[in-house]
Amino acid sequence: MTVPFYVPPEQLTKDRAEFARKGIARGRPIVVIEYSDGVLLMGENPSGSLHKTSEIYDKVAFAGVGRFNEFEMLRVAGIRYADLKGYSYEREDVTAKGLANAYAQTLGQIFTHEMKPYEIEVMIAEIGATAGDTKIYRIQFDGTLRDIRRFGAMGGMEEELAEHLERALTELPDLPRAVRLAADTIEEVVETTIAAEDWEAAVLDRNLGRRKFRRLTADEIAAARS
């Protein structure tokens, strides 16, 4: 009779975490910065159709790094979750915290019970009437959920990005300065120059109507950096 191969649980967990981290580190990073009128989500993305940032609901946005097909499944599931909850109850009941908890449970289950963990990390942002109402959550590949304040980074070289932003952000910037800071930080850390059309940037802007999400054009990005 064949003896089953045994792997200690702690070693299996360590190997899965290392596998997921390597996959995420190969992706291009995304920076999330709170600015005076909302939240900026920005990263390098030469693709014009495969978006890494997206609207989830009226005041809630999504950003993902890692394997596109995996975080795209989470994004679509998040939209369905938000639509169902907003329809069944009230639009105000759809929150970043509720969505982040749902994502954390899903990723935790996959990490624990599936053979291959998801090689992704996501951030969920929500804005309110004032800067004090802003909420940003980061969900890691193993379901770990963290509350982010002022700024965050994920993907390759995230620690270096966070250190740079910590030094540079002394107060809430306006949108042009936030764009410059995000772009300059990523270019400095990854040591490359990125053309305006190769950036993907979006904002949650509390000055807009019911739907707060909008994408920035290449011209807007270039103008903010000039």
C-alpha positions in Angstrom: 0.0 0.0 0.0 1.3 3.4 -0.9 2.1 5.7 2.0 0.6 9.2 1.5 3.2 12.0 1.3 3.1 14.1 4.4 3.8 17.8 4.5 3.6 19.7 7.9 0.8 22.3 7.8 3.2 25.1 8.7 5.5 24.2 5.8 2.6 24.0 3.4 1.4 27.4 4.5 4.9 28.9 4.1 5.3 27.4 0.6 1.9 28.7 -0.5 2.7 32.2 0.9 6.1 32.3 -0.9 4.5 31.1 -4.1 1.9 33.9 -4.0 4.3 36.6 -3.0 6.6 35.8 -6.0 3.7 35.9 -8.4 2.5 39.3 -7.0 6.0 40.8 -7.1 6.3 40.1 -10.8 3.4 42.5 -11.4 3.5 46.3 -11.9 2.8 48.2 -8.6 -0.2 50.4 -7.8 -0.2 53.4 -5.5 -3.3 54.6 -3.7 -3.1 58.2 -2.3 -5.7 60.1 -0.4 -5.9 63.7 -1.7 -8.0 66.8 -0.7 -11.1 65.8 -2.8 -10.9 62.1 -2.7 -8.7 59.1 -3.5 -6.3 58.5 -6.4 -5.5 55.0 -7.7 -2.5 54.9 -10.1 -0.1 52.5 -11.6 1.7 51.5 -14.9 -0.6 49.7 -17.3 0.2 49.8 -21.0 -3.0 47.9 -21.9 -5.9 50.2 -22.8 -8.6 47.6 -22.2 -7.4 45.4 -19.3 -8.0 47.7 -16.4 -6.4 47.2 -12.9 -8.7 49.8 -11.3 -12.4 49.9 -11.5 -15.6 51.3 -10.1 -17.5 48.9 -7.9 -20.4 51.1 -6.7 -21.3 54.8 -6.2 -18.5 55.7 -3.8 -16.4 52.5 -3.9 -13.5 51.7 -6.1 -11.2 48.6 -6.7 -7.6 48.2 -7.6 -5.8 44.8 -8.1 -2.3 43.6 -8.8 -1.0 40.1 -9.8 -2.7 37.7 -12.1 -5.4 39.6 -14.1 -7.8 36.7 -14.5 -7.8 36.1 -10.7 -8.4 39.7 -9.5 -10.9 40.2 -12.4 -13.1 37.4 -11.0 -13.0 39.1 -7.6 -13.9 42.5 -9.2 -16.9 41.0 -11.0 -18.0 39.2 -7.9 -17.7 42.5 -5.9 -19.9 44.3 -8.4 -22.6 41.6 -8.2 -22.4 41.7 -4.4 -22.7 45.5 -4.3 -25.6 45.6 -6.8 -27.5 42.9 -4.9 -27.0 44.6 -1.5 -27.9 48.1 -2.9 -31.0 46.8 -4.6 -32.1 44.7 -1.6 -31.5 47.3 1.1 -30.3 50.9 0.5 -27.5 52.3 -1.7 -25.8 53.6 1.5 -25.5 50.0 2.8 -22.9 49.2 0.2 -19.6 50.0 1.9 -15.9 49.3 1.3 -15.7 47.5 4.7 -18.4 45.0 3.8 -16.8 44.3 0.4 -13.3 44.0 1.9 -14.6 41.5 4.5 -16.2 39.5 1.7 -13.0 39.5 -0.3 -10.9 38.6 2.8 -13.2 35.6 3.5 -12.9 34.4 -0.2 -9.2 34.7 -0.4 -8.7 33.1 3.0 -10.7 30.1 1.9 -8.8 29.8 -1.3 -5.5 30.1 0.4 -6.4 27.5 3.0 -8.3 24.9 1.0 -7.2 25.1 -2.7 -4.1 23.6 -4.1 -2.9 26.9 -5.6 -3.5 30.3 -3.8 -4.5 33.4 -5.8 -1.4 35.4 -6.8 -3.1 38.8 -6.2 -3.6 41.6 -3.8 -6.4 44.1 -3.9 -7.4 47.5 -2.4 -10.9 48.8 -1.8 -11.4 52.6 -1.4 -14.5 54.5 -0.3 -15.1 58.2 0.1 -17.7 60.2 2.0 -18.7 63.8 2.4 -15.4 64.8 4.1 -11.8 63.6 4.1 -12.4 62.0 7.5 -14.9 59.6 5.9 -12.4 58.1 3.6 -11.8 54.4 4.0 -9.1 52.3 2.3 -8.6 48.6 2.8 -5.9 46.2 1.6 -6.6 42.5 1.2 -3.7 40.2 0.8 -3.5 36.8 -1.0 -4.2 34.9 2.3 -7.2 36.9 3.3 -5.3 39.3 5.6 -7.3 42.5 5.9 -5.6 45.8 6.7 -6.9 49.3 7.2 -4.9 51.9 5.2 -4.5 55.5 6.1 -3.5 58.3 3.7 -1.6 56.1 1.2 -0.8 52.5 0.3 1.2 50.5 -2.3 1.0 47.0 -3.5 2.7 44.8 -6.1 6.5 44.7 -6.7 8.7 46.8 -4.3 5.8 47.9 -2.2 8.0 48.6 0.9 10.2 51.0 -1.0 7.2 52.7 -2.5 5.6 53.1 1.0 8.8 54.5 2.5 9.1 57.1 -0.3 5.4 58.1 0.1 5.8 58.4 3.9 8.7 60.9 3.5 6.9 62.9 0.8 3.4 63.1 2.2 3.2 65.6 5.0 -0.4 66.8 4.3 -3.3 66.0 1.9 -2.2 67.1 -1.6 -4.4 68.4 -4.3 -5.0 66.1 -7.3 -2.2 67.3 -9.6 0.3 66.9 -6.8 -1.0 63.5 -5.9 -0.6 62.4 -9.6 3.0 63.8 -9.7 3.8 62.1 -6.4 2.4 58.7 -7.4 4.1 58.8 -10.8 7.5 60.1 -9.6 7.5 57.5 -6.7 6.8 54.6 -9.0 9.4 55.7 -11.6 12.0 56.3 -9.0 11.6 53.0 -7.3 11.3 50.8 -10.4 14.0 53.0 -12.1 12.3 53.6 -15.4 10.5 56.4 -17.2 6.9 55.7 -18.1 5.0 57.5 -20.9 1.8 59.3 -20.1 -0.3 56.9 -22.2 1.2 53.9 -20.3 -0.3 55.0 -16.9 -3.7 53.9 -15.6 -5.1 56.4 -13.1 -8.6 56.8 -11.6 -10.1 58.8 -8.8 -13.0 58.8 -6.4 -13.9 62.5 -6.4 -16.4 63.7 -3.9 -17.2 66.7 -6.1 -18.9 64.5 -8.7 -22.5 63.4 -8.6 -23.8 60.2 -7.2 -21.1 58.1 -9.0 -17.8 59.3 -7.7 -15.4 57.3 -9.9 -13.8 58.6 -13.1 -10.6 57.7 -15.1 -7.9 60.3 -15.8 -6.9 60.7 -19.4 -3.3 60.6 -20.6 -3.6 64.4 -21.3 -4.6 65.0 -17.7 -1.8 62.9 -16.3 0.7 64.7 -18.6 -0.6 68.1 -17.6 -0.4 67.3 -13.9 3.2 66.3 -14.3 4.3 69.3 -16.4 
